[in-house]
Amino acid sequence: MDLSWIIGGVLTVFCLLGAIFFVACPLCRQRSRARDALLSHQQMAVRTPSSTPTLPVQPIWSVPSGSWRGYYTYGGRNHDVCEFELRFDNGIVKGRGVDDVGAYTIRGKFDGRRHSIDFTKQYQRGTRNQSGRLTEDNEGHAVVYAGRLVGEHLGAGFRGSWKIRNQGTNSDGRFHLWPAMDSWASASAPPEEPTPQVFQVAEDGECVVCLDRHISTCLRPCGHIAMCSQCADRLKRSTGSCPICRSQIQSVLVMRDGEVFPDAAQALR
């Protein structure tokens, strides 16, 4: 065979191989880069936490059904403390009662995570108030309530605001209510009990007895946080019972200037 033909064939083969390599190499590099990017993304997905912020999960706890007591403000004054019935079931709250306006029904919801309560208080026109009288204030109107638990203990009660938007009537005020049934503390499951070292009070909460001074006490053993130190000390020496649940007061914890005292008399010195 002629040597020139052999040399020409070899050169042709090398040219073909070079052309194939020239075309295939960028594709290989592109596939390699894509594969490296995919692996890097998968590693980041495993090692890097999600960018979505994780909110702390609040504990869900139950609220006891039965007798509750509370008051509301209207027209610049506090109305008398009234007792009424509330029933909690699967996030729904229902109830009924009679106050200084008349008889009413309650229907709304309770959020066990946010520790909030929202309900509508519907007055029944023509019904008598707690004193047995008919009042012109009872127009069969609805009052919308929205509040939250004070702190992390049910003994501090629910506090919030109410509003009336009825036939041109625009009224607003505050309310505060506490569980009042027997053994209410054992019927509920709050995240933590108040201790002699610390308990929380509403910054603008009024004493349930004098409706004037700020709340600063925690009654033991019932755990209600609803009175000022002066009223708590006087009540302990007189009737000796809690104004909310009427259980016997064994001791009174008092908070003053961020410090907790073991009894009201010592805090008043």
C-alpha positions in Angstrom: 0.0 0.0 0.0 1.2 3.5 -0.8 2.7 5.2 2.2 0.9 8.5 1.3 -2.5 6.7 1.6 -1.6 5.4 5.1 -0.5 8.9 6.3 -3.6 10.5 4.8 -5.9 8.0 6.6 -4.2 8.5 9.9 -4.5 12.3 9.6 -8.2 11.9 8.7 -8.8 9.8 11.8 -7.1 12.4 14.0 -9.1 15.2 12.5 -12.4 13.3 13.1 -11.4 12.6 16.7 -10.4 16.3 17.2 -13.8 17.4 15.9 -15.7 15.1 18.1 -13.7 16.2 21.2 -14.2 19.9 20.2 -18.0 19.4 20.2 -18.3 17.0 23.1 -16.0 18.7 25.6 -18.1 21.9 26.2 -21.2 19.7 26.6 -19.4 17.6 29.2 -18.2 20.7 31.0 -21.8 22.1 30.9 -23.2 18.9 32.3 -20.5 18.8 34.9 -21.3 22.3 36.0 -25.0 21.5 36.2 -24.3 18.4 38.2 -22.0 20.3 40.6 -24.7 23.0 41.0 -27.3 20.4 41.8 -25.2 18.7 44.4 -24.3 22.1 45.9 -28.0 23.0 46.1 -28.9 19.7 47.7 -26.1 20.1 50.3 -27.3 23.6 51.0 -30.8 22.4 51.4 -29.6 19.9 54.0 -27.2 22.1 55.9 -28.9 25.5 55.7 -32.1 26.1 57.8 -35.2 27.3 56.1 -35.4 31.1 55.6 -39.1 31.0 56.8 -39.1 32.3 60.4 -40.2 29.8 63.0 -42.6 31.3 65.5 -42.6 29.9 69.1 -45.5 27.5 69.6 -47.6 28.5 72.6 -48.9 25.7 74.7 -52.6 24.9 74.2 -54.5 24.6 77.5 -58.1 24.4 78.5 -60.3 26.9 80.2 -62.8 25.7 82.8 -66.5 26.1 82.2 -68.9 27.3 85.0 -69.2 30.5 87.0 -67.1 33.6 86.0 -67.1 37.0 87.6 -66.0 40.4 86.2 -66.8 44.0 85.6 -66.7 46.5 82.7 -66.2 50.3 82.4 -68.7 52.6 80.7 -69.1 56.3 80.8 -66.0 56.9 82.8 -67.0 54.6 85.7 -66.7 50.9 86.6 -69.9 48.9 86.8 -70.5 46.5 89.6 -68.9 43.0 89.5 -71.4 40.5 88.1 -71.4 36.7 88.0 -72.4 34.8 84.8 -72.0 31.4 83.2 -69.5 30.6 80.5 -69.1 27.2 78.6 -65.9 26.4 76.6 -66.0 23.6 74.0 -63.7 23.1 71.1 -62.8 26.7 70.8 -66.4 27.9 71.1 -67.5 29.9 74.1 -71.2 30.3 75.1 -72.8 31.8 78.1 -75.6 33.8 79.8 -76.1 36.2 82.7 -77.7 39.3 84.1 -76.0 42.6 84.9 -77.1 46.2 85.7 -78.5 46.6 82.1 -80.4 43.3 81.7 -80.3 39.7 80.7 -77.9 38.6 77.9 -76.5 35.7 76.1 -72.8 35.2 75.0 -71.4 33.5 72.0 -67.9 33.6 70.6 -64.6 31.8 70.4 -61.5 31.1 72.5 -58.0 30.6 71.0 -56.0 28.2 73.2 -52.7 29.2 71.5 -53.0 32.9 71.7 -54.8 32.7 75.0 -57.4 35.1 73.6 -61.2 35.4 73.9 -63.6 37.1 71.5 -67.4 37.1 72.0 -70.6 39.0 71.4 -72.8 39.9 74.4 -76.4 40.1 73.1 -78.9 41.8 75.5 -82.5 40.7 75.5 -84.8 43.6 75.2 -87.4 44.0 77.9 -85.5 41.9 80.5 -84.8 43.1 84.1 -81.4 43.8 85.4 -79.7 42.2 88.5 -81.7 44.5 90.8 -85.0 43.5 89.2 -85.6 46.8 87.4 -86.2 47.6 83.8 -83.7 50.1 82.4 -83.7 52.3 79.4 -80.1 51.2 78.7 -81.4 47.8 77.6 -82.1 48.3 73.9 -81.6 44.7 72.9 -78.2 45.7 71.6 -75.0 43.7 71.0 -71.6 44.4 72.6 -68.4 43.0 71.1 -65.7 41.9 73.5 -62.0 41.1 72.7 -59.4 40.3 75.3 -56.4 38.2 76.2 -55.1 36.5 79.3 -53.0 38.7 81.5 -49.6 37.1 81.7 -49.4 33.3 81.7 -51.7 32.4 84.6 -55.5 32.1 84.5 -55.7 33.7 88.0 -54.9 37.1 86.5 -58.0 36.8 84.3 -58.9 38.0 80.8 -58.7 41.7 80.1 -59.5 43.7 77.0 -61.9 46.1 75.4 -65.5 46.2 74.3 -67.4 48.3 71.8 -70.9 49.1 70.7 -71.8 50.1 67.2 -75.6 50.2 67.2 -77.8 52.7 65.4 -75.4 55.6 65.6 -74.2 54.6 69.1 -70.4 54.5 69.3 -69.2 53.4 72.8 -66.0 51.8 74.0 -64.7 50.6 77.3 -62.6 48.0 79.1 -63.5 44.7 80.8 -61.8 42.2 83.2 -63.1 38.8 84.1 -61.9 35.8 86.2 -63.0 32.1 86.7 -65.1 31.9 89.9 -66.2 28.3 90.1 -65.1 26.0 93.0 -61.6 24.5 92.4 -61.2 26.5 89.2 -57.4 26.2 89.4 -57.4 22.4 89.3 -60.0 22.4 86.4 -57.6 24.5 84.2 -54.2 23.7 82.9 -52.1 26.9 82.7 -48.5 26.8 81.5 -47.2 27.7 84.9 -48.5 28.5 88.4 -47.6 31.9 90.1 -44.9 31.4 92.6 -43.8 33.4 95.7 -41.0 34.8 93.5 -43.0 36.3 90.7 -46.5 36.8 89.3 -47.9 39.0 86.5 -50.5 41.8 86.8 -52.2 44.0 84.3 -50.5 47.3 84.0 -53.8 49.2 83.9 -55.8 46.7 85.9 -58.1 48.1 88.6 -58.7 46.4 91.9 -61.9 44.4 91.8 -62.9 45.6 95.2 -62.2 49.4 95.2 -62.2 49.7 91.4 -59.6 52.4 91.9 -56.1 51.3 92.8 -54.0 49.0 90.7 -53.9 45.2 91.1 -50.8 44.2 92.9 -51.6 40.9 94.8 -52.0 37.2 94.3 -54.2 35.4 96.8 -53.2 31.9 98.0 -54.1 29.2 97.6 -56.8 30.1 95.0 -54.3 32.1 92.9 -56.6 35.0 91.9 -54.7 38.2 90.9 -57.4 40.8 91.2 -56.9 43.2 94.2 -54.7 46.0 95.4 -52.7 45.4 98.6 -54.9 47.6 100.8 -58.1 45.8 99.9 -56.4 42.4 100.1 -55.1 43.1 103.6 -58.5 44.5 104.8 -60.4 41.6 103.2 -58.1 39.0 104.7 -58.7 40.4 108.2 -62.5 40.8 107.8 -64.3 38.2 105.7 -61.2 36.2 104.9 -62.5 35.0 101.5 -61.6 35.8 97.9 -64.0 38.2 96.2 -63.9 36.2 93.0 -64.3 32.5 94.0 -65.1 33.1 97.8 -62.5 30.5 98.8 -60.6 31.0 102.1 -57.5 33.3 101.9 -54.5 31.7 103.6 -51.9 34.2 102.5 -51.5 37.2 100.2 -48.5 37.8 97.9 -47.9 41.4 97.1 -45.8 42.9 94.3 -44.3 46.4 94.9 -41.6 48.0 92.8 -40.9 44.7 91.1 -40.4 42.9 94.5 -42.8 40.3 95.9 -43.6 40.4 99.6 -45.1 37.4 101.5 -48.1 39.4 102.8 -50.0 42.6 102.3 -49.3 44.0 105.8 -45.5 43.8 105.2 -45.8 45.4 101.8 -47.6 48.4 103.3 -44.9 49.2 105.7 
